Amino acid sequence: MPRISKRIIATLQPAEKDYIVWDDQVAGFALRVWPSGRMSYVVHYRANGRFRRYTIGHHGPWTADKARDEAIKILARVKDGNDPNTERGEERTSPTISQFCKTFIERHVKTHLKSTTQAEYQRAIDLFIIKKIGSRMVATLTHSDVVAFHHAYRHIPYQANRTLGVLSKMFSLAILWGVRTDNVNPCRGVKRYKEQKRERYLTTEEHQRLGKALDDGRSAMPEAVNAFQLLLLTGCRLREIQRLKWEYVFLDEGIIRLPDSKNGARTVQLGESAIGLLGDITRVEGNPYVITGRKDGGHLTDLEKPWRRIRKEAGLHDVRIHDLRHSFASDALELGEDLVMIGKLLGHRDLKSTARYAHLKKEPIQRAVKGIDLKIFTALVSGGSESNI
């Protein structure tokens, strides 16, 4: 039983009946020689208690080395519990992941999810799923494929995990809708990345630097500056400010009524500064949005670029836009507001989301520690010799 090679193939002659030449390197890999002289690379394997033969391709388009590598991949799939012949049949009728994404969006995302969640799903699909695995077949994507897909975005663990969640939901529905007939969700069991919770809040001095940078940048990018100031003064989410319409704003009552925030409809109370800011913003005829964009009738969609410019000017290189919301909550905590009130200010559904702010902001913590330290030290000194403390 020789190693199938170009030299061996050159010596093979057709016979009255087809015959098999086995490879001595990869068990199950072989070359089939037909009476016509045509030769095909095949791999033999056992699946579901039956011996099966899978044709890789004809000699010519396929070389022996290329076919051997393919045989190794096929046998690895068999070891994982897959049947390549069954997969090939399903592949002929299976939609690509890109095609199925359209069905998933129409039948599930647009039908059952809130508009804010729809946008998150659409972003994950457009920027990550279709870009990376859109051409793959729904029926044949494996667990190993998903592990590799998830690993490709390891540098952005939060987004990698959210995208994996979207992909997993897609495959659960692919099974339910009969598109994935093996009833296997390849996303199951993929270990999520650990996500570090950031504790980044603006100090008073940082607020001052940011305020100056915003004032300096107003003439060049007034809409973006208005958005950042509203984020600072209201504690709203970025999307809530980006998509804020004038019909939601009631300056005489000092409130914003959001019909569809992340956790449903909610009312945002406004302080005097926020009311003054909104009162100074010029309304654009024919545009319903407070923060207008370049397109007629649209809102400003990209705030990352102007934010990078502003934070560079302020020397706040590690501060994200979402940290402005965190700072709003932390400032409220420092002023003595309890977690229940802070949760209401932020529009949280439950106290768990607000609890992360209970132990944050270094300045008040440091003041408390210094106060406790002084109290204990004073008591100790009054009861003994200071030199022994």
Secondary structure as UniProt FT lines:
FT   HELIX           6..11
FT   STRAND          19..22
FT   TURN            27..28
FT   STRAND          29..33
FT   TURN            35..36
FT   STRAND          39..47
FT   TURN            48..49
FT   STRAND          50..59
FT   TURN            60..61
FT   HELIX           64..79
FT   TURN            80..81
FT   HELIX           84..93
FT   HELIX           97..104
FT   HELIX           105..109
FT   HELIX           110..112
FT   HELIX           115..124
FT   HELIX           125..129
FT   HELIX           130..133
FT   TURN            134..135
FT   TURN            138..140
FT   HELIX           143..151
FT   TURN            152..155
FT   HELIX           157..176
FT   TURN            177..178
FT   TURN            181..182
FT   TURN            186..189
FT   HELIX           204..217
FT   TURN            218..220
FT   HELIX           222..234
FT   HELIX           238..242
FT   HELIX           246..248
FT   STRAND          249..250
FT   TURN            251..254
FT   STRAND          255..261
FT   TURN            262..263
FT   STRAND          264..269
FT   HELIX           272..280
FT   TURN            285..286
FT   TURN            296..297
FT   HELIX           304..314
FT   TURN            317..318
FT   HELIX           322..334
FT   TURN            335..336
FT   HELIX           339..346
FT   HELIX           351..354
FT   HELIX           355..357
FT   TURN            358..359
FT   HELIX           362..383
FT   HELIX           386..388
//
